[in-house]
Amino acid sequence: MSNVKVEGSGPKAFNQSALKEVVFGMRMSQCDMESHINMIEGYGFKPKFFQARKNPKRYQVDIHEL
């Protein structure tokens, strides 16, 4: 990232090993998830990917690994 700022909003530099997990929302399309996964892995990150899913039997959201 060439335009990384130290203060304020915007992109921040951090160690790649610090990104452990990415959780996608339950309404995110499969196409968008794949696009984000490709971009994240394209930058050399190796997190685990999860998606939130509505539990069909209870009033709760479950997180499933992709």
FIPAVEX-819246 format. One record per atom (N, C-alpha, C, O): atom name; x, y, z. Coordinates in steps of 0.1 Angstrom, whole numbers, plus 2048, in hexadecimal, padded with zeros to 3 digits. Atoms other than C-alpha are relative to their C-alpha. Example, Ala and Ser with C-alpha at 12.3 -4.5 7.8 and 13.67 -1.06 7.14 Angstrom:
BEGIN
ATOM   atomo     u     v     w
ATOM       N   809   7F4   800
ATOM      CA   87B   7D3   84E
ATOM       C   809   80C   800
ATOM       O   813   80C   807
ATOM       N   7F7   7F5   800
ATOM      CA   889   7F5   847
ATOM       C   7F8   80B   808
ATOM       O   7FD   816   809
***
This chain:
BEGIN
ATOM   atomo     u     v     w
ATOM       N   808   7F4   800
ATOM      CA   800   800   800
ATOM       C   809   80C   800
ATOM       O   810   80F   80A
ATOM       N   7F8   7F5   801
ATOM      CA   811   81F   7F5
ATOM       C   7FB   80D   807
ATOM       O   802   816   80A
ATOM       N   807   7F5   7F9
ATOM      CA   7F8   838   804
ATOM       C   7FC   7FE   80E
ATOM       O   7F1   802   812
ATOM       N   803   803   7F2
ATOM      CA   7F9   82B   827
ATOM       C   802   80C   809
ATOM       O   80D   812   809
ATOM       N   7FF   7F5   7F7
ATOM      CA   7F2   846   841
ATOM       C   802   7FA   80E
ATOM       O   7FE   7EF   812
ATOM       N   7FE   804   7F2
ATOM      CA   7FE   844   865
ATOM       C   7F5   804   809
ATOM       O   7F2   7FD   813
ATOM       N   80B   7FB   7F8
ATOM      CA   7E2   858   874
ATOM       C   7F4   802   7F8
ATOM       O   7F4   803   7EB
ATOM       N   80C   7FD   807
ATOM      CA   7BE   85E   86C
ATOM       C   7FA   7F4   7F9
ATOM       O   7FE   7E9   7FC
ATOM       N   807   80A   807
ATOM      CA   7A7   84A   856
ATOM       C   807   7FB   7F4
ATOM       O   810   802   7EF
ATOM       N   7F9   805   80C
ATOM      CA   7B1   835   838
ATOM       C   808   7F3   803
ATOM       O   807   7EE   80E
ATOM       N   7F9   80D   7FE
ATOM      CA   7C7   817   832
ATOM       C   80B   801   80A
ATOM       O   811   80B   80C
ATOM       N   7F5   801   7F6
ATOM      CA   7DF   80C   84D
ATOM       C   809   7F4   7FD
ATOM       O   803   7E9   7FA
ATOM       N   7F6   80B   802
ATOM      CA   7FE   7F6   84A
ATOM       C   7FF   7F7   80D
ATOM       O   7FF   7FC   818
ATOM       N   7FF   809   7F5
ATOM      CA   7FF   7D7   860
ATOM       C   806   7F3   7FB
ATOM       O   806   7F0   7F0
ATOM       N   7FA   80D   803
ATOM      CA   810   7B5   862
ATOM       C   7F6   7F7   7FA
ATOM       O   7EB   7F5   7FF
ATOM       N   809   809   807
ATOM      CA   800   79C   84A
ATOM       C   7FB   7F5   809
ATOM       O   7F0   7F0   808
ATOM       N   804   80B   7F7
ATOM      CA   7FF   781   866
ATOM       C   7F6   805   80A
ATOM       O   7F0   7FD   811
ATOM       N   80A   7FB   7F6
ATOM      CA   7E9   798   87B
ATOM       C   7F2   7FE   7FB
ATOM       O   7E8   7FE   803
ATOM       N   80E   802   805
ATOM      CA   7CB   792   864
ATOM       C   7FE   7F1   801
ATOM       O   802   7E9   7F8
ATOM       N   802   80E   7FE
ATOM      CA   7BF   770   871
ATOM       C   7F3   7FB   7FA
ATOM       O   7F2   7F0   7F5
ATOM       N   80D   805   805
ATOM      CA   79A   76F   866
ATOM       C   7F9   80C   7F9
ATOM       O   7FB   817   7FC
ATOM       N   809   7F7   806
ATOM      CA   781   780   84F
ATOM       C   7F3   7FA   800
ATOM       O   7F1   7EE   7FC
ATOM       N   80E   805   7FF
ATOM      CA   75C   77C   855
ATOM       C   7F7   808   7F7
ATOM       O   7F6   815   7F8
ATOM       N   809   7FA   80A
ATOM      CA   744   784   838
ATOM       C   7F2   7FF   806
ATOM       O   7EE   7F6   80C
ATOM       N   80E   800   7FB
ATOM      CA   720   78E   840
ATOM       C   7F8   7F6   7F8
ATOM       O   7FB   7F1   7EE
ATOM       N   809   80B   805
ATOM      CA   703   777   839
ATOM       C   7FA   804   7F3
ATOM       O   7F5   7FC   7EB
ATOM       N   806   7FC   80D
ATOM      CA   6F6   78C   81C
ATOM       C   80A   804   7F5
ATOM       O   806   808   7EB
ATOM       N   7F5   7FD   80B
ATOM      CA   717   790   809
ATOM       C   7FF   7F5   7F6
ATOM       O   7FE   7E9   7F9
ATOM       N   801   80A   80B
ATOM      CA   715   77F   7E7
ATOM       C   80D   7F8   7FF
ATOM       O   818   7FC   803
ATOM       N   7F5   809   802
ATOM      CA   72B   762   7DF
ATOM       C   80B   806   7F6
ATOM       O   817   805   7F9
ATOM       N   7F7   7F9   809
ATOM      CA   73A   776   7C2
ATOM       C   809   80A   807
ATOM       O   815   80B   805
ATOM       N   7F9   7F6   7F8
ATOM      CA   744   792   7DA
ATOM       C   80A   7FA   809
ATOM       O   815   7FF   80B
ATOM       N   7F7   807   7F7
ATOM      CA   753   77A   7F3
ATOM       C   80C   7FB   7F9
ATOM       O   817   7FD   7FD
ATOM       N   7F5   805   808
ATOM      CA   768   76A   7D8
ATOM       C   809   80B   7FC
ATOM       O   816   809   7FC
ATOM       N   7F8   7F4   804
ATOM      CA   774   78C   7CC
ATOM       C   808   805   80B
ATOM       O   814   808   80A
ATOM       N   7F8   7FB   7F4
ATOM      CA   77E   797   7EF
ATOM       C   80A   7F5   804
ATOM       O   816   7F9   808
ATOM       N   7F6   80B   7FD
ATOM      CA   78F   775   7F6
ATOM       C   80C   801   7F7
ATOM       O   817   801   7FB
ATOM       N   7F5   7FF   80A
ATOM      CA   7A3   778   7D6
ATOM       C   809   80C   802
ATOM       O   815   80C   801
ATOM       N   7F8   7F4   7FD
ATOM      CA   7AD   79C   7DE
ATOM       C   809   7FF   80C
ATOM       O   814   802   80C
ATOM       N   7F9   801   7F3
ATOM      CA   7B7   794   802
ATOM       C   80C   7F6   7FE
ATOM       O   817   7FA   802
ATOM       N   7F5   809   802
ATOM      CA   7CB   776   7F8
ATOM       C   80A   805   7F6
ATOM       O   816   801   7F6
ATOM       N   7F7   7FA   80A
ATOM      CA   7DA   789   7DA
ATOM       C   80A   809   806
ATOM       O   815   80B   801
ATOM       N   7F7   7F7   7F9
ATOM      CA   7EA   7A1   7F3
ATOM       C   809   7F8   80A
ATOM       O   811   7FE   811
ATOM       N   7F7   808   7F8
ATOM      CA   7FA   783   805
ATOM       C   7FB   7FC   80D
ATOM       O   802   7F6   815
ATOM       N   806   803   7F3
ATOM      CA   7E3   780   822
ATOM       C   7FB   7F2   800
ATOM       O   7F6   7ED   7F5
ATOM       N   805   80E   7FF
ATOM      CA   7D9   75D   82E
ATOM       C   7F7   7FE   80C
ATOM       O   7F9   7F5   814
ATOM       N   809   802   7F5
ATOM      CA   7BC   761   846
ATOM       C   7F6   7F4   7FD
ATOM       O   7F5   7EF   7F2
ATOM       N   80B   809   802
ATOM      CA   7A0   748   84C
ATOM       C   7F4   808   7FC
ATOM       O   7F2   813   801
ATOM       N   80C   7F9   805
ATOM      CA   77F   752   83B
ATOM       C   7F4   7F9   806
ATOM       O   7F2   7ED   806
ATOM       N   80C   805   7FA
ATOM      CA   75D   74F   84B
ATOM       C   7F4   808   7FA
ATOM       O   7F6   813   7F4
ATOM       N   80C   7F9   804
ATOM      CA   739   758   842
ATOM       C   7F6   7FF   80B
ATOM       O   7F4   7F4   810
ATOM       N   80B   801   7F7
ATOM      CA   71D   761   859
ATOM       C   7F4   7FA   7F9
ATOM       O   7F1   7FE   7ED
ATOM       N   80C   806   806
ATOM      CA   6FD   74D   853
ATOM       C   7F5   800   80B
ATOM       O   7F8   7FD   816
ATOM       N   80B   800   7F7
ATOM      CA   6DB   74F   862
ATOM       C   7FD   7F2   804
ATOM       O   7FC   7E8   7FC
ATOM       N   803   80E   7FB
ATOM      CA   6D3   731   878
ATOM       C   7F1   7FE   7FD
ATOM       O   7E8   806   801
ATOM       N   80E   803   804
ATOM      CA   6B3   721   86B
ATOM       C   7F7   7FC   80B
ATOM       O   7EB   7FD   80A
ATOM       N   808   804   7F5
ATOM      CA   6A7   715   88D
ATOM       C   800   809   80C
ATOM       O   7F7   808   815
ATOM       N   7FF   7F7   7F4
ATOM      CA   6B1   731   8A5
ATOM       C   802   80E   7FB
ATOM       O   806   810   7F0
ATOM       N   7FE   7F2   803
ATOM      CA   6B2   756   8A6
ATOM       C   80F   804   803
ATOM       O   812   80A   80D
ATOM       N   7F2   7FD   7FE
ATOM      CA   6D8   759   8A1
ATOM       C   807   7FF   7F2
ATOM       O   801   7FA   7E9
ATOM       N   7F8   801   80C
ATOM      CA   6F3   75C   887
ATOM       C   80C   7F7   804
ATOM       O   812   7F8   80E
ATOM       N   7F5   809   7FF
ATOM      CA   70C   740   883
ATOM       C   80C   804   7F7
ATOM       O   809   809   7EC
ATOM       N   7F4   7FC   808
ATOM      CA   730   745   876
ATOM       C   806   7F2   7FB
ATOM       O   809   7EA   803
ATOM       N   7FB   80C   806
ATOM      CA   73B   72A   85D
ATOM       C   80D   802   7F8
ATOM       O   80E   80C   7F1
ATOM       N   7F4   7FF   807
ATOM      CA   75E   725   850
ATOM       C   7FE   7FC   7F1
ATOM       O   7F7   7F3   7EE
ATOM       N   801   802   80E
ATOM      CA   761   727   82A
ATOM       C   80B   7F6   7FB
ATOM       O   80C   7F2   7EF
***
